[in-house]
Amino acid sequence: MKEQRFRPFFFTQFLGACNDNVFKTALITLVAFHAASITTMDGAMLATVLPGLFILPFFLFSATAGQLADKYEKSQVIRIVKVFEIGIMLFASAGFFLHNIWLLGTALFMMGMHSTIFGPVKYSYLPQHLKENELIGGNGMIEMGTFVAILLGQVLGAWVAMQRQHEIITSLVILLIAVLGYATSRGVPKSPAAAPHLKINWNPITETYRSIQFVWQHQQIWLAIVAISWFWFFGATLLAQFPNFAKVVLYGDESVFILLLSVFSIGIGIGSLMCEKLSKGKVELGLVLFGAIGLTVFGADLYGSSTWIHAHWNNKTLFDFASFISKHHDMHGHVIFAHWRLLADIALIGFFGGLFIVPLYALIQTRAEKSHQSRVIAANNIINAFFMVASAVFSILIFHNKFTIPALFLITALLNVLVMIYLCFRQPEYFKAFIRWISLGK
């Protein structure tokens, strides 16, 4: 963090992720609570559709973004993206002041495009400026920063949207963050183009097919991308349900939802940072299986703790986070610790998620050809987006069959076992590395 090769880049990506979530959360909160002020459309339907607008550019533009990141010098691409972000935020501000959902929806789509272009640069920048034994630590810092930025962005976005003068407050906040992001990007050092003579294919369909075909031909990278995408499926399934989980299952208000999100984000931040220590600076694939075991164990225990709370608390009014934390007895007067167990489950899911995801990103960065690194990351982003959409469809199917939110968490945790069996069957190196890492640990 003291060095020029990392610090400006870290804060640039941190501020970008934060601004994504401030704007997205502010818009969704506005739609959920004050839809009538900006549109005649159904607020619940809009709250479902708007996140899809943000994800759509990952399908449309990731392949092109990967080519741009390989062809051009990366610090220049980063600064252009940051200028684009300032323009988007001016556009979004007009939408807030005019109470125009079409302007706001278009701005959300463009912020998705902004993230799509930045994504391949984000992960292909690190191998150019960090030594191989620094990649685990660097990726850990980036993952920690990303989830902290998401948390801060969501909390700040919800807060600004609920203010009386939300138009001017939200506009000032998102513009300030965008300008700060550009300012930090000015310090990002030059990163020579990996493939300066690359001829760009502007057709997103054929280039997407070509990118996925390329990673399919490199099965070790393909399987790492599938594992990363599964993590985003797992995480998206949990995080998408946290608001209703807090309210319906735990009898909590919005502050309990923020508490759950905070605990999860802190857990994943600590897990990401611990990767360097646990792997001794190497790309340690043994941590992937170790992380996966934790995801299943504590995902399943989350079902038990939340089901117990729902059955025994039966509260008539919603708790705020302070009441939730300080509760000591159930409705029969028995001393309880289930809420602490539940918070521990969520923190440990985040912790083991950090151990799971960081080595996989480092694996892609070290095994992908230098000239194709950005395009490999772009293919990863496309498949990640597909898995996140699949997560939403999966949740809908589970609820259609009358399962509860805790049951959804349990089913997802058990599915994780099947995915890991598939991963180890296709790539035995993961299981061998896990056994070797456990043996060395002893």
Secondary structure, DSSP 8 states (H G I E B T S, - for coil): --STTTHHHHHHHHHHHHHHHHHHHHHHHHHHHHGGGT-SS-HHHHHHHHHHHHHHHHHHHHHHHHHHHHHS-HHHHHHHHHHHHHHHHHHHHHHHHHT-HHHHHHHHHHHHHHHHHHHHHHHHHHHHHS-GGGHHHHHHHHHHHHHHHHHHHHHHHHHHHTSTTHHHHHHHHHHHHHHHHHHHHTT------S-TT------HHHHHHHHHHHHHTSHHHHHHHHHHHHHHHHHHHHHHHHHHIIIIIS-B-HHHHHHHHHHHHHHHHHHHHHHHHHHTTS--THHHHHHHHHHHHHHHHHHHHHHHHHHHH--SS-B-HHHHHH--B-TTS-B--HHHHHHHHHHHHHHHHHHHHHHHHHHHHHHS-GGGHHHHHHHHHHHHHHHHHHHHHHHHHHHHTT--HHHHHHHHHHHHHHHHHHHHHH-THHHHHHHHHHHHH-
